[in-house]
Amino acid sequence: MDESREKKEIDGEGLEESQVPEAGELTLTRLPPWNKQITLRGLVASFFIGIIYSVMVMKLNLTTGLVPNLNVSAALLAFIFIRTWTKLLQKTGIVSTPFTRQENTVIQTCAVACYGVASTGGFGSYLLGLNKKTYEQVGVDTEGNTPGSYKELGVGWMTGFLFVTSFVGLLALVPLRKIMIIDYKLTYPSGTATAVLINGFHTPQGDKMAKKQVLGFAKFFSISFLWSFFQWFYSGGVLCGFSQFPTLGLKAWKQTFFFDFSMTYIGAGMICSHLVNLSLLLGAVLSWGIMWPLISGLKGDWFPGNIPESSMKSLNGYKVFISIALILGDGLYNFIKTFIFTSRSIFAGLNKRNLKTDHKDEALDDPQRNELFMRERIPLWIAYTGYAAFSIISIIVIPLMFPELKWYYVVVAYILAPSLGFCNAYGAGLTDMNMSYNYGKVALFVLAALAGKDNGVVAGLVGCGLIKSIVSISSDLMHDFKTSHLTFTSPRSMLLSQAIGTAIGCVVAPLTFFLFYNAFDVGNPNGEFKAPYAIIYRNMAILGVQGFSALPHHCLQLCYGFFAFAVGTNLLRDLSPPYIANWVPLPMAMAVPFLVGAYFAIDMCVGSLIVFVWYKLDSRKAALLVPAVASGLICGDGLWLLPSSVLAMLKITPPICMNFVAA
């Protein structure tokens, strides 16, 4: 798309006919003021979209721990919600205010901030790793798993913890927004993709496109919801229903190789890249297809045969610690690579600030966008005083909640947080990779080691959450600022909508978590909601406290091998030409099925297969409808979780158990 055409589509055609600027007239004079971009109907839409996505994200957190980027999907759902709202009002004779791209952007931002708390709040990892059930799964006699080093989960303290940790990240990088967005011209691919979608909706051509996407979303949302409802009737018992259908045979089913008919995983597979999905499948084949059957045959030799399966000294220990080795190898490599890449890019940018940008950058570097972005100033005193105030509250409250984490550790964390947040946000702007989990793991190991044997596990888990929350939220805000820059949305309205969404999320996320926690057997390694990262994070903290003595027999050698494998595959990907690099597996994705199983990897590969075939048959239609169809599949299945959770809490069980036995 050339510059003039792109500018026309972004500047003029998204406005109502009465708002289209005359020739030579700046679009800025026609834009609604920042306080008019946040509307009551927008907040209502954000609230409901945030709840729906919080439920979906919580399910993914508690089953596989893999959450795809849903920003584009949230923008689509925001468009559907408000367009449906306005059309219903028109039919009753009520004239509503025009729906603008700015309102669309604000709704998307608020909804994403809401479900972002559910995604990064640690409900499937460090917070769940604190509870008594995870503590017992690791083994009360495990060295380093200090007696009493747990805290039972509760809505009250979890909500308070989220409030005191989430808002600090909102203000950490606000003073640097001009540097990141205008001076360095960072692309923030997810933020740019969301902006392109929203700008496309609010054009005459985009209206036709949106209608097709809305129909695709509605159709597959209905199919997914009704299919989940139908499946429920056959799941009245342990290992019952379509989710346990032995599609590849009973022997494969026992090793978790089966298609479980989950629309959520198929939809997630359609959104995730083929490389992620194939890496999951490779990890599943390597672990459940080869390694675990072989190691199980060494029971009595490598590990005792008379200990519980959940013990870290049994097969479960190999599953957990080899997963950790893959995650740490991948994380450490990407952490160092991103740090070096970021440092070089910053210095290169400082040396070449006066050089002319290329044509693509000029198209995005619209003076009108820059003028609006800088005109709508966020006073620096608000950012500084807000950061200081929230930090002081957190420094007081967190040690009261967790005496194991001393106040001076929290002070150091908040002194280092802005610089860590900048590194992460800069790297995300270049690569679209949010590395907050790696910063969190570094904090986990450091604090676990510093706090010592008695307090190390709890201090490490809480400190991990503290750093991860700040670093992740500040990076997400920069993505939203990029979207606001490209859609002529005021940064003030974006910051306020992000704050509102975060506040809603701090309340909604714990309630959503306890909906699952009370209705289902969360954390059961043999159940649907395995929450694999809870036990991984707790064992990371134990490693930080105890060292390698926590590992079962011969596990250290295997961990060395898989750590080296993770580093080696990353090196191969970075040093190989694209036609090879595009097929080198991702160790982080490979690690997940080591604990969870193969079934969800098969589902996600089916999603990739659908996208591949669709693009072969009709690439234009696929490019238009894949995000809408995937979102519909995820949302329909996710929405069914609300009534099914209520039925489970009311002790209403499905009437039929469908399972399979050998002939």
C-alpha positions in Angstrom: 0.0 0.0 0.0 1.5 3.4 -1.0 1.8 6.2 1.5 -1.0 8.4 0.1 -3.5 5.5 0.0 -2.6 4.3 3.4 -2.9 7.8 4.8 -6.3 8.3 3.2 -7.6 5.1 4.7 -6.3 5.9 8.1 -7.2 9.6 8.2 -10.4 10.2 6.4 -12.6 7.2 5.6 -12.9 5.9 9.2 -15.0 9.0 10.1 -18.7 9.4 9.6 -19.7 11.3 6.4 -20.3 14.5 8.4 -16.9 14.1 9.9 -14.8 13.6 6.8 -12.4 16.6 6.6 -12.4 19.0 3.7 -9.4 19.1 1.4 -6.4 20.5 3.3 -8.2 20.4 6.6 -6.4 18.4 9.4 -8.1 15.3 10.7 -7.0 16.4 14.2 -9.6 19.1 14.2 -12.3 16.5 13.7 -11.2 14.0 16.4 -13.3 13.6 19.6 -11.5 15.0 22.7 -9.8 12.3 24.9 -12.5 12.3 27.5 -15.2 11.6 24.9 -13.3 8.5 23.6 -14.2 6.7 26.8 -17.9 6.1 26.8 -20.4 4.3 29.1 -21.3 1.8 26.4 -17.6 1.2 25.8 -17.0 0.4 29.4 -19.9 -2.0 29.5 -18.6 -3.7 26.4 -15.1 -3.8 27.9 -16.5 -5.4 31.1 -18.3 -8.2 29.3 -15.5 -8.9 26.8 -13.0 -8.8 29.7 -15.0 -11.4 31.6 -15.4 -13.7 28.6 -11.7 -13.5 27.8 -10.7 -13.9 31.4 -12.6 -17.2 31.5 -10.9 -18.4 28.3 -7.4 -17.4 29.4 -7.9 -19.0 32.8 -8.9 -22.3 31.2 -5.7 -22.1 29.1 -3.6 -21.2 32.1 -4.9 -24.1 34.1 -4.7 -26.7 31.4 -1.7 -26.0 29.2 -0.3 -22.7 30.4 -0.1 -21.5 26.7 -2.1 -18.3 26.0 -2.0 -17.0 22.4 -2.1 -13.2 21.7 -5.8 -12.2 21.7 -5.5 -8.5 21.0 -6.8 -8.7 17.5 -9.6 -11.0 18.6 -10.6 -8.5 21.3 -10.7 -5.6 18.8 -13.0 -7.7 16.6 -15.3 -8.6 19.5 -15.4 -4.9 20.5 -16.5 -4.0 17.0 -19.2 -6.7 17.0 -20.5 -5.7 20.4 -20.9 -1.9 19.7 -22.2 -2.4 16.1 -24.9 -4.8 17.4 -25.7 -2.3 20.2 -26.1 0.6 17.8 -28.2 -1.4 15.3 -30.6 -2.6 18.1 -31.0 1.0 19.2 -31.7 2.2 15.6 -34.5 -0.4 15.3 -36.1 1.1 18.4 -35.8 4.6 17.0 -33.0 5.7 19.3 -30.2 7.6 17.7 -26.8 6.7 19.1 -23.5 8.5 18.8 -21.3 7.3 15.9 -18.9 4.4 16.6 -15.4 5.6 16.0 -12.0 3.9 15.7 -11.0 5.7 18.8 -13.8 4.1 20.9 -13.0 0.8 19.3 -9.3 1.1 20.3 -10.2 2.2 23.9 -12.6 -0.8 24.3 -10.0 -3.2 23.0 -7.4 -1.7 25.4 -9.6 -1.9 28.4 -10.7 -5.5 27.7 -7.1 -6.7 27.0 -6.0 -5.0 30.3 -8.7 -6.9 32.1 -7.9 -10.4 30.8 -4.2 -9.5 30.9 -4.4 -9.7 34.7 -5.8 -13.3 34.4 -3.0 -14.1 32.0 0.0 -12.7 33.9 -1.4 -12.8 37.5 0.2 -16.2 38.2 -3.0 -18.1 38.7 -1.6 -21.1 36.9 2.0 -20.6 38.0 3.6 -18.7 40.9 0.4 -18.0 42.9 -1.0 -21.5 42.5 2.5 -22.8 43.4 2.0 -21.3 46.9 -1.0 -23.5 47.8 -0.9 -26.5 50.1 -1.9 -28.9 47.3 1.1 -28.1 45.2 3.3 -28.1 48.3 2.1 -31.7 49.0 2.5 -32.8 45.4 6.2 -31.8 45.4 6.5 -34.0 48.5 6.5 -32.8 52.2 9.7 -34.8 52.7 11.4 -33.3 49.7 14.6 -31.5 50.6 14.2 -27.7 50.2 10.4 -27.9 50.3 10.3 -26.4 53.8 7.4 -27.5 56.1 4.7 -24.8 56.2 6.1 -23.0 53.1 2.6 -22.5 51.6 -0.2 -20.1 51.7 -3.8 -21.2 51.0 -5.4 -19.3 48.2 -8.2 -16.8 49.0 -10.1 -14.2 47.0 -9.4 -11.4 49.4 -5.6 -11.5 49.6 -5.2 -12.4 46.0 -7.3 -9.4 44.9 -5.2 -7.2 47.2 -1.9 -8.6 45.9 -3.0 -7.9 42.3 -4.0 -4.3 43.1 -0.7 -3.4 44.8 1.4 -5.1 42.1 -0.4 -4.4 38.8 -0.7 -0.6 38.9 3.0 0.1 39.4 3.7 -1.3 35.9 1.2 1.0 34.3 3.3 4.1 35.3 6.8 2.7 35.0 7.4 3.6 31.4 4.9 6.4 30.7 7.7 9.1 30.6 9.4 7.1 27.9 6.5 6.8 25.5 7.8 9.4 23.1 11.2 7.8 22.9 9.8 4.3 22.3 7.0 5.2 19.8 8.2 8.3 17.9 12.0 8.6 18.4 12.9 4.9 18.1 9.9 4.1 15.8 9.5 0.7 17.4 7.0 -1.4 15.4 5.3 -3.4 18.2 3.9 -5.9 15.7 0.9 -6.9 17.9 0.0 -3.3 18.5 0.4 -2.4 14.8 -1.7 -5.5 13.7 -4.5 -4.4 16.1 -4.4 -0.8 14.7 -4.5 -2.0 11.1 -7.5 -4.2 11.9 -9.4 -1.3 13.7 -8.5 1.2 10.9 -9.7 -1.3 8.4 -13.1 -1.7 10.1 -13.8 2.0 10.1 -13.8 2.4 6.3 -16.5 1.8 3.7 -14.6 -1.2 2.4 -13.9 -2.3 6.0 -17.6 -2.3 6.8 -18.2 -5.0 4.2 -15.1 -6.9 5.5 -16.3 -6.6 9.0 -19.8 -8.0 8.2 -18.1 -11.1 6.8 -16.0 -11.5 9.9 -18.9 -10.9 12.2 -20.9 -13.6 10.4 -17.9 -16.0 10.6 -17.4 -15.3 14.3 -21.1 -15.7 15.1 -21.4 -19.0 13.1 -18.5 -20.7 14.7 -19.2 -19.2 18.2 -22.6 -20.9 18.0 -21.2 -24.2 16.7 -18.5 -24.2 19.5 -20.9 -23.4 22.3 -23.5 -26.0 21.2 -20.8 -28.6 20.7 -19.5 -28.1 24.2 -23.0 -28.2 25.6 -23.6 -31.5 23.7 -20.3 -33.0 24.9 -21.2 -32.2 28.6 -24.0 -34.9 28.6 -21.5 -37.7 28.0 -18.9 -36.7 30.6 -20.5 -38.0 33.7 -17.5 -39.7 35.3 -13.8 -40.1 35.4 -12.2 -40.4 31.9 -15.6 -40.1 30.2 -16.9 -38.2 27.2 -15.6 -37.1 23.8 -12.6 -35.5 25.5 -11.3 -39.0 26.1 -12.1 -40.5 22.7 -9.4 -42.9 21.8 -9.1 -41.7 18.2 -5.6 -43.3 17.7 -6.4 -46.5 19.6 -6.4 -47.4 23.3 -2.6 -48.0 23.5 -2.0 -44.5 22.2 -4.8 -43.1 24.4 -3.0 -44.4 27.5 0.1 -42.3 26.5 -2.3 -39.2 25.9 -2.2 -39.4 22.1 -5.8 -38.7 21.1 -7.9 -36.0 19.6 -10.1 -34.5 22.4 -12.5 -32.4 20.3 -11.7 -29.2 22.1 -12.7 -26.1 20.1 -10.5 -24.0 22.4 -7.3 -25.7 21.4 -8.3 -25.9 17.7 -9.0 -22.1 17.7 -5.7 -21.5 19.6 -3.9 -23.6 17.0 -5.4 -21.5 14.2 -4.0 -18.4 15.8 -0.6 -19.8 16.8 2.1 -20.3 14.2 2.7 -23.7 12.6 6.1 -23.7 14.3 4.6 -23.5 17.8 2.1 -26.3 17.0 4.7 -28.6 15.4 7.1 -27.9 18.3 4.3 -29.0 20.7 3.8 -32.2 18.8 7.5 -32.9 18.7 7.7 -32.4 22.4 4.8 -34.8 22.9 6.3 -37.5 20.7 9.7 -37.2 22.4 8.3 -37.3 25.9 5.1 -39.4 26.0 6.0 -41.4 22.9 9.6 -42.3 23.8 11.1 -41.1 27.0 8.4 -41.7 29.6 7.7 -45.3 28.5 11.5 -46.0 28.6 12.0 -44.4 32.0 8.9 -46.1 33.4 10.6 -49.4 32.6 13.5 -48.4 34.9 11.2 -48.2 37.9 13.1 -49.8 40.8 16.4 -49.0 39.2 16.4 -45.2 38.6 13.7 -44.5 41.1 11.9 -46.5 43.8 8.8 -48.4 42.7 6.9 -47.9 46.0 6.6 -44.1 46.1 3.5 -42.1 44.9 3.4 -41.0 41.3 3.2 -37.4 42.3 6.5 -37.5 44.2 9.5 -35.6 42.7 11.6 -38.8 43.2 9.4 -40.7 40.8 8.7 -40.4 37.1 7.0 -37.1 37.8 10.3 -35.6 38.9 11.8 -36.3 35.4 8.8 -34.7 33.8 9.0 -31.6 35.9 12.8 -31.0 35.9 13.4 -31.8 32.2 10.6 -29.3 31.4 12.4 -26.8 33.6 15.7 -27.5 31.8 14.1 -26.8 28.4 12.4 -23.6 29.7 15.5 -22.3 31.4 17.8 -23.0 28.4 15.4 -21.3 26.0 14.7 -18.5 28.4 18.4 -17.8 29.2 19.4 -17.8 25.5 16.6 -15.4 24.5 17.2 -13.2 27.5 20.9 -12.7 26.6 20.1 -12.4 22.9 17.4 -9.8 23.5 19.6 -7.9 25.9 22.4 -7.7 23.4 20.1 -7.0 20.5 18.4 -4.2 22.5 21.6 -2.7 23.6 23.0 -2.6 20.0 19.8 -1.2 18.6 19.7 1.6 21.2 23.3 2.6 20.5 22.7 2.3 16.8 19.6 4.4 17.0 21.5 7.1 19.0 24.2 7.2 16.3 21.8 7.4 13.4 19.0 9.6 14.7 19.5 12.2 11.9 19.5 9.7 9.1 16.5 9.5 6.8 14.1 6.7 7.5 13.0 4.3 4.8 9.7 4.6 2.9 7.8 2.3 5.2 8.8 4.2 8.3 7.8 7.5 6.7 4.4 6.1 5.9 4.0 5.2 9.6 5.7 8.4 10.8 2.8 10.6 10.0 3.3 14.1 11.4 -0.4 14.3 12.3 -0.1 11.1 14.4 3.0 12.5 16.1 1.3 15.8 16.8 -1.7 14.2 18.4 0.5 11.7 20.3 2.5 14.6 21.8 -0.3 17.1 22.1 -2.3 14.8 24.5 0.4 15.0 27.2 0.4 12.8 30.3 2.0 15.1 33.0 5.2 13.6 34.2 4.4 14.4 37.8 1.4 12.0 37.6 3.7 9.2 36.4 6.4 9.9 39.0 4.2 10.5 42.0 1.9 7.6 41.0 4.8 5.2 40.7 6.2 6.3 44.0 2.8 6.1 45.8 2.0 2.6 44.5 5.5 1.5 45.2 5.3 2.7 48.8 1.9 0.9 49.3 3.3 -2.3 47.8 6.5 -2.1 50.0 4.2 -1.9 53.1 1.5 -4.4 52.1 3.4 -7.2 50.5 5.7 -8.0 53.5 2.6 -8.0 55.6 1.0 -10.6 53.3 4.2 -12.6 53.0 6.6 -12.1 55.9 9.1 -14.3 54.0 9.7 -11.5 51.5 11.5 -8.7 53.4 10.6 -5.1 52.7 14.1 -4.3 51.4 13.8 -6.9 48.7 10.6 -5.1 47.5 12.4 -1.8 47.5 15.2 -3.1 45.3 12.7 -4.7 43.0 10.9 -1.3 42.4 14.2 0.5 41.9 15.2 -2.0 39.2 11.8 -2.4 37.7 11.8 0.6 35.3 15.1 -0.4 33.7 14.0 -4.0 33.4 10.6 -2.8 32.0 12.4 -0.6 29.5 14.6 -3.5 28.3 11.6 -5.8 27.9 9.4 -3.1 26.2 12.2 -2.2 23.8 12.8 -5.9 22.9 9.0 -6.4 22.5 8.9 -3.5 20.1 11.5 -5.1 17.9 10.5 -8.7 18.1 7.0 -8.9 19.6 8.4 -11.2 22.3 7.3 -10.4 25.8 10.2 -11.7 28.0 8.6 -10.9 31.3 8.5 -14.6 32.4 12.3 -14.7 32.0 12.8 -11.6 34.2 10.4 -13.2 36.7 12.4 -16.5 36.7 15.7 -14.6 37.3 14.0 -12.8 40.3 12.7 -16.2 41.5 16.2 -17.8 41.6 17.9 -14.8 43.1 15.3 -14.2 45.9 15.0 -17.9 46.7 18.8 -18.1 47.1 19.0 -14.9 49.1 16.1 -15.6 51.4 17.6 -19.0 52.4 16.1 -22.4 53.3 13.3 -21.3 55.6 11.9 -18.5 53.5 13.3 -19.1 50.1 10.4 -20.9 48.3 7.7 -18.4 49.2 10.0 -15.3 48.8 11.1 -16.6 45.4 7.5 -17.2 44.1 6.2 -13.9 45.3 9.2 -11.9 44.1 8.8 -13.6 40.7 5.2 -12.4 40.5 6.3 -8.9 41.5 8.8 -8.4 38.8 6.9 -10.3 36.1 3.8 -8.2 36.7 5.6 -4.9 36.4 7.7 -5.8 33.4 4.7 -7.4 31.5 2.2 -4.7 32.1 4.6 -1.9 31.2 5.4 -3.7 27.9 1.6 -4.2 27.2 1.0 -0.5 27.7 3.6 0.3 25.0 1.8 -2.0 22.6 -1.4 -0.1 23.4 0.4 3.3 22.9 1.5 2.0 19.5 -2.1 1.2 18.6 -3.2 4.6 19.8 -0.5 6.3 17.7 -1.8 4.6 14.5 -5.5 5.0 15.2 -5.4 8.7 16.3 -6.5 7.7 19.8 -5.4 9.9 22.7 -2.7 8.5 25.0 -4.6 9.9 27.9 -7.7 7.8 27.1 -5.5 4.8 26.5 -3.8 5.1 29.9 -7.1 5.7 31.7 -8.8 2.8 29.9 -5.8 0.6 30.7 -6.1 1.6 34.4 -9.9 0.9 34.4 -9.4 -2.5 32.7 -6.6 -3.4 35.2 -8.9 -2.5 38.1 -11.7 -4.6 36.6 -9.2 -7.5 36.0 -7.9 -7.4 39.6 -11.5 -8.2 40.8 -12.6 -10.4 37.9 -9.5 -12.6 37.6 -9.6 -14.0 41.2 -13.3 -14.6 41.0 -12.8 -16.4 37.7 -10.0 -18.4 39.1 -12.1 -19.5 42.1 -14.9 -20.5 39.7 -12.5 -23.1 38.4 -10.9 -23.8 41.7 -14.1 -24.6 43.4 -15.8 -26.4 40.5 -12.9 -28.5 39.2 -10.0 -30.5 40.6 -7.4 -27.9 39.7 -3.8 -29.1 40.0 -4.6 -32.8 39.7 -1.8 -34.2 37.4 -4.3 -36.8 36.1 -7.2 -34.4 35.6 -8.2 -31.9 33.0 -6.9 -28.9 34.9 -3.4 -30.0 35.5 -2.0 -26.4 35.9 1.5 -27.7 34.9 3.4 -24.4 35.6 2.4 -24.4 39.3 4.6 -27.3 40.1 7.3 -26.2 37.7 7.6 -22.8 39.4 7.6 -24.3 42.9 10.4 -26.7 41.9 12.3 -23.8 40.4 12.2 -22.1 43.8 13.3 -25.3 45.5 16.2 -25.5 43.0 17.1 -21.9 44.0 17.1 -22.9 47.7 18.5 -26.4 47.6 20.5 -26.7 44.3 20.8 -29.9 42.3 20.3 -32.2 45.3 16.5 -31.9 44.7 16.8 -33.8 41.4 16.0 -37.6 41.1 18.6 -40.1 40.1 20.2 -39.5 36.6 17.9 -36.5 36.1 20.8 -34.0 36.3 22.5 -35.5 33.2 19.2 -35.5 31.3 18.7 -31.8 32.3 22.1 -30.9 31.1 21.3 -32.5 27.7 18.0 -30.8 27.3 19.4 -27.4 28.4 22.1 -27.8 25.8 19.4 -28.9 23.3 17.4 -25.7 24.0 20.4 -23.4 23.5 21.5 -25.4 20.4 18.2 -25.2 18.6 18.0 -21.4 19.3 21.5 -21.0 17.9 20.6 -23.1 14.8 17.4 -21.0 14.2 19.3 -17.7 14.5 22.3 -18.8 12.3 20.3 -20.7 9.6 18.8 -19.3 6.5 15.0 -18.8 6.7 14.0 -21.9 4.8 15.7 -23.9 7.6 15.0 -21.6 10.6 11.3 -21.7 9.9 11.3 -25.4 10.8 13.6 -25.5 13.8 11.5 -26.3 16.9 10.9 -24.0 19.8 12.1 -25.5 23.1 9.7 -23.4 25.2 6.7 -24.9 23.3 8.3 -28.4 23.4 8.4 -28.2 27.2 4.7 -27.9 27.8 3.5 -31.4 26.7 6.3 -33.0 28.8 4.0 -32.5 31.7 0.5 -32.0 30.2 0.4 -34.7 27.6 0.0 -35.0 23.8 -3.8 -34.5 23.3 -3.8 -30.7 23.2 -0.8 -30.6 20.8 -2.8 -32.8 18.4 -5.8 -30.4 18.6 -3.6 -27.4 17.9 -2.0 -29.2 15.0 -5.5 -29.8 13.6 -6.0 -26.0 13.9 -2.8 -25.5 11.9 -3.9 -28.0 9.3 -7.2 -26.3 8.8 -5.5 -22.9 8.2 -3.0 -24.5 5.8 -5.7 -26.2 3.7 -7.9 -23.0 3.8 -5.0 -20.9 2.5 -4.4 -23.4 -0.3 -8.0 -23.3 -1.3 -8.7 -19.6 -1.0 -5.9 -17.4 0.5 -7.9 -14.1 0.4 -10.9 -15.5 2.3 -8.6 -17.3 4.7 -6.7 -14.2 5.5 -10.0 -12.4 6.2 -11.8 -15.1 8.2 -9.2 -17.1 10.1 -9.0 -14.7 13.1 -12.8 -14.4 13.3 -13.3 -18.2 13.0 -10.6 -18.9 15.6 -12.0 -16.3 18.0 -15.5 -17.8 17.6 -14.3 -21.3 18.4 -12.4 -20.1 21.5 -15.2 -17.8 22.7 -17.9 -20.4 22.3 -16.1 -23.1 24.2 -14.9 -20.6 26.8 -18.4 -19.2 27.4 -19.8 -22.7 28.0 -17.3 -23.0 30.9 -19.5 -20.5 32.9 -22.7 -22.6 33.0 -20.7 -25.8 33.3 -18.8 -24.4 36.3 -22.0 -23.4 38.0 -23.5 -26.8 37.4 -20.4 -28.5 38.9 -20.6 -26.2 42.0 -24.3 -27.2 42.3 -23.3 -30.9 42.2 -25.3 -31.4 39.0 -23.4 -34.1 37.1 -23.9 -35.1 33.4 -26.3 -38.1 33.0 -24.1 -40.3 30.8 -20.6 -41.6 31.0 -19.2 -42.6 27.6 -15.9 -44.4 27.8 -14.0 -47.1 25.9 -12.5 -50.5 26.9 -10.6 -53.1 25.0 -12.6 -55.7 23.1 
